[in-house]
């Protein structure tokens, strides 16, 4: 084909040249099925989300089926089910059934496993693709469930985190007949249960690909969800919001950290979305700033071989045992390390083991503020995006720096920011004169490049205009596709293509 012929080809023809991703190829249909997981707190009006998903996917000629994971828990019940009187009884019983199923099978992902098996059964006796089908899994409560679904379906699985303000959720539960006392109990239980196999919303929610805020307005939910699904289907042209861009920069900054505990990133932006500074949790170096890879000398914690915070907490426990524990005082020196380890394990859930003050690293939020100060840039009325809810130490610096709002993804149970600074900080709802701390809504950093890039995962280009230079706004090109074949099967197909185009005398 000549260069001139290539220039005049339509965008669809150019994309079809990829071969492996062409419609009706052996790798699966263009409209491959989607598996959408929902994760949300108790009291969230998920019916509105389900309806919005059905309506928008229907416009793409997709049918939607909702699978309730809590229903699968009944298969693991031994004995007679207890009474489920009232909405609080129904919710409580569903939580208990899920916990029991996970405990009895010793699988924290058992309900997702059952959901996957159900989808597999729907494929029939000769399993194959189900084009134009979407399965909505309502809802996930354990991180292990997310991990299993991603291992199974790859990019064919999308996790939607549905955020609803606590005040709204409380109102919804009361409206359903749940008493004030039970509302509080259910919300706390849903967020985190210490028992093995218990509810673990706070460990699961932040794993989402997309975050959607939902109130009780169906039209508003439809509008926000439509944008996300349009991005998923590559429909039209959409670019990141200020919040999405800010959080992506925060995520990118987090990857610089070599800290042994966690990677945290922060980005400070103006209200217009201009970048002021970024920060990560890393050890500071003399002269200003943090250590970079390749610095010499490099005295970060992983080079020293131990986290200074862990060392300090051990010293504190030793001091307490010296004063209070006769068994410890009478234990031979050679056995004390073993006993110390046992005592530290016993204290793992106490605030002593949650102390953050003895780490050598500057926290990401503090570094973003200090980085701006090093260049003489004002932080007043700026907006902070951070991958994790700020600790109480950073919170006071955030307030003092004049930052107007903080947006975060991952919760941080150790933080006492709201307890210590409730005079200066508000959570979720705006209050005059206070710094607003709010959960992130939009495309998560983990899905940012795939949904906003003009390049596919294989590196081929997505064309935004046709040969006449006119924007292409009506094309549908699903960005997250079900990987039906394994790497070995794909390798076999590609090798087969080579055989078909190689002259017989050239084959070996």
Number of C-alpha atoms within 10 A of each C-alpha: 5 6 7 8 8 11 11 13 12 15 17 14 12 16 16 13 10 11 10 15 16 17 13 11 11 13 19 22 19 18 22 20 23 24 24 21 24 21 27 25 24 22 22 24 21 21 10 18 21 17 15 21 21 18 17 18 20 15 9 14 13 19 17 22 14 15 17 16 22 22 15 20 21 15 10 16 14 10 6 6 10 9 9 13 10 12 15 20 15 14 18 17 18 18 19 16 21 25 19 19 24 20 16 14 11 12 15 23 22 24 25 28 17 16 22 17 11 13 14 13 12 11 12 9 8 6 10 12 15 16 16 18 19 22 18 25 21 21 22 26 31 24 18 17 20 23 15 16 23 16 10 16 17 17 16 20 23 23 23 26 25 21 21 22 18 17 11 16 20 20 14 19 23 17 10 13 13 19 15 12 8 16 20 14 13 19 17 15 17 21 19 16 14 10 10 12 20 22 24 20 22 20 17 22 28 24 20 23 19 23 26 20 19 22 18 14 9 15 11 14 19 20 12 17 23 17 16 20 17 21 23 20 20 22 18 16 14 13 11 14 12 16 20 19 23 26 30 26 24 30 26 19 22 24 14 18 23 21 19 13 7 11 20 27 29 35 31 29 25 18 14 9 15 13 16 20 23 29 32 31 27 28 21 18 16 7 6 10 16 21 20 16 11 7 10 8 8 15 14 24 18 12 9 10 10 12 18 16 18 16 12 17 18 18 12 14 17 18 12 11 16 14 10 10 12 10 12 18 13 10 12 10 10 8 10 16 13 10 14 16 13 12 16 17 11 10 14 12 11 10 10 14 19 16 15 20 11 13 18 17 24 19 24 28 33 22 25 26 26 22 20 17 14 10 10 9 13 15 24 14 15 21 26 30 31 31 29 23 25 28 19 18 17 20 25 17 15 24 17 12 18 16 23 20 21 25 24 22 22 19 17 14 10 15 19 15 18 16 10 14 16 13 11 18 25 19 17 15 11 14 12 8 11 19 25 20 23 19 21 24 20 24 26 24 22 14 16 18 15 16 23 18 12 15 14 14 12 7 8 12 13 16 16 15 13 14 12 8 8 9 13 14 12 10 14 16 19 19 19 22 22 23 15 19 13 9 10 9 12 15 12 11 16 13 11 11 11 11 14 11 9 10 9 9 6 7 10 5
